[in-house]
Amino acid sequence: MFNFMLILQKVMLTAAQATLLAMALSSATAHAKDIITLQLKWHHQFQFAGYYAALNQGYYKDENLDVRIIEGGMDAPALEKVLSGAAHYGIGDSDILLARAQGKPVVAIASVFQHSPYVLLSLRERNIVKPNDLIGKRIMLSNDQGATQFKAMMHMQGISLDKVTILPHSWNLQDLINGHVDAVSAYAIAEPVQLEAMGYETSILSNQKYGVDFYGDALFTTEREITKHPERVDAFLRATKKGWAYAFSHQQEMAQAIASMNGVAARGITAEILQTEARLMRPYVLSDVVELGHMNQERWQTIANSMADLNLIPKDYNLDGFIYSSGVLEQRILRWVGALLVAALLLMSLIFLWNLQIRRKVKSRTVELQDEVQRRKQAENLLKIAGNAARLGGWIMDVKSNKVTWSDEVALIHEMPIGYSPTTQEGIALFAPEHRAIIERAVKKCVQEGVSYDLELEKFTANGRRIWVRTIGQPVRDAAGDITRLQGSFQDITERKSLEAFKTGQNKILEHIAANAPLAEILRETVALIEMQFSRCMCSVMLMDSTGQHIRGGVAVKLPQAYLQLLDGVEISSSCGSCGTAAFEKKRVIVTDIAQNPLWERFRADALRFNLRTCWSTPI
């Protein structure tokens, strides 16, 4: 029996050593220190700051990666460099989906910009503010940088590309300044800043405003890299995300580092311009809302559908294999299971023990995956909320049926159930009476003459609450040029209007003070301003007589004068309502129920007669 137990002990030790050795080899050979190349899509600027930070802060080195970052330009297209093997990774745009549809083995790893910064840039004096203004104009585009988004926008607006002159992009802003072209494709965070630094007023036409919302600055590689070096892909992505987090939290430092790179100063780019670029990037990256590099299958499918509408890719194109999904952890688990099976051949009893361990890990991994699915759903919801830009929603009106379709956010603004769709007349009826004629004229002119509008008006919600909204409406034409629908947005601007009114009231009070107006007039303006901010409250300012022992001459707007007269001359004490007690004790007094509070015993009947229920007072 002793010998058998000794042999069993040795066999178990050997099995354990074999298992640990297999696991150690699996981890150690994950990836040795590799030299890899990242091809940028354009010249050095802040839009690539995360990669520079990952390199400078040693995040790539921590992952055993020796990364070389190659500057882009007109003659260095990232897609060609990666497909030819001259670079392992590249920075592109949603146009890499076109390459995938053409049979190129391209895989999207992450998207830095949740909303593409590509815009059409013109000088303000050219008066190009909407797609229809482009008809008959000369536009410079680059096929691999934003051209597809522009074409999709024109398609959605029903404007044929035959109505514009498209020229190859020179990437020289002087062509726009000198009038050789009317508009150029540009990055909203870069070229407009450069033009404004040169003293020119710019006009920006964004695709997002007209329903085209692509990803931007997509990090991509090839299927070969994914298949042969999956752990290297994960390592590069991890380090890059750290780099972006560092870049956004050290913007001034990164701007100065980029400004010192070769060729940056020669292009007229300063550290100040780069810091402005960093600030403008935030709404496009949305790093406070979703994880850096976030991508979504449904969003890519929407982009694919837009390209299919332009006949650039087949209808219902299958995205399988295009969007990267890490399988490194699963591969490690498989190697681990294999090591356990080898050990199980030595001793059957270890199968049972390790099988329990595997089951626990699989269960834990399942929970992690479920949590990840839930987290991504929540992130998508937050992304939609961010896209609506804080109480901002869209609407569409069908001209023929007069039926209006509201987005969920618009329904919520009106305190209506989600999915509610009013008629045009019902929607106009919600505006305040004094503003209905204004919106009726604007809608009529938009339908009949194609004149867009941008108005700030008051409305009533379903619950009778009065709000301020900014409403924008634009015509949408069919292929024949006829207006078939209107589309636009609603934004609840009540808070801004309230703040503007408050500032106006403050200025009015200061003007009265500067003009040495009577004290009663100044106090009355102050009371009115407070009551405007708190519509359900009544405010007063009570004065003291020269002895400091009696209340004299209160000032009020909504509070009945008859009630104020009852308080005139009242001696302050420790049981003198809210105001008298506050003056006596020299501290704030809050009474939530006048009918029950003993401080109001002498004045309770008068207060209740004037329908006063609660009161707080503070000495000045």
Sequence and secondary structure as in RCSB ss.txt:
>XXXX:A:sequence
MFNFMLILQKVMLTAAQATLLAMALSSATAHAKDIITLQLKWHHQFQFAGYYAALNQGYYKDENLDVRIIEGGMD
APALEKVLSGAAHYGIGDSDILLARAQGKPVVAIASVFQHSPYVLLSLRERNIVKPNDLIGKRIMLSNDQGATQF
KAMMHMQGISLDKVTILPHSWNLQDLINGHVDAVSAYAIAEPVQLEAMGYETSILSNQKYGVDFYGDALFTTERE
ITKHPERVDAFLRATKKGWAYAFSHQQEMAQAIASMNGVAARGITAEILQTEARLMRPYVLSDVVELGHMNQERW
QTIANSMADLNLIPKDYNLDGFIYSSGVLEQRILRWVGALLVAALLLMSLIFLWNLQIRRKVKSRTVELQDEVQR
RKQAENLLKIAGNAARLGGWIMDVKSNKVTWSDEVALIHEMPIGYSPTTQEGIALFAPEHRAIIERAVKKCVQEG
VSYDLELEKFTANGRRIWVRTIGQPVRDAAGDITRLQGSFQDITERKSLEAFKTGQNKILEHIAANAPLAEILRE
TVALIEMQFSRCMCSVMLMDSTGQHIRGGVAVKLPQAYLQLLDGVEISSSCGSCGTAAFEKKRVIVTDIAQNPLW
ERFRADALRFNLRTCWSTPI
>XXXX:A:secstr
 HHHHHHHHHHHHHHHHHHHHHHHHHHHTS   EEEEEE SSSSSGGGHHHHHHHHTTHHHHTTEEEEEE   TT
  HHHHHHHTS SEEEE TTHHHHHHTT  EEEEEEEESS  EEEEEEGGG   SGGGGTT EEEEBTTBBHHHH
HHHHHHTT  GGGSEEEE    HHHHHTTS SEEEEETTTHHHHHHHTT  EEEEESGGGT    EEEEEEEHHH
HHH HHHHHHHHHHHHHHHHHHHHSHHHHHHHHHTSTTTGGGT  HHHHHHHHHHHHHHH TTTS TB   HHHH
HHHHHHHHHTTSS TT   TTTB    HHHHHHHHHHHHHHHHHHH HHHHHHHHHHHHHHHHHHHHHHHHHHHH
HHHHHHHHHHHHTTSSEEEEEEETTT BEEE HHHHHHTT  TT   BHHHHHHTB HHHHHHHHHHHHHHHHH 
  EEEEEEEE TTS EEEEEEEEEEEE TTS EEEEEEEEEE HHHHHHHHHHHHHHHHHHHHHTT  HHHHHHH
HHHHHHHHSTT   EEEEE TTSSBEEEEEESSS HHHHHHHTT B  TTSHHHHHHHHHTS EEES TTT GGG
TTTHHHHHHTT   EEE   
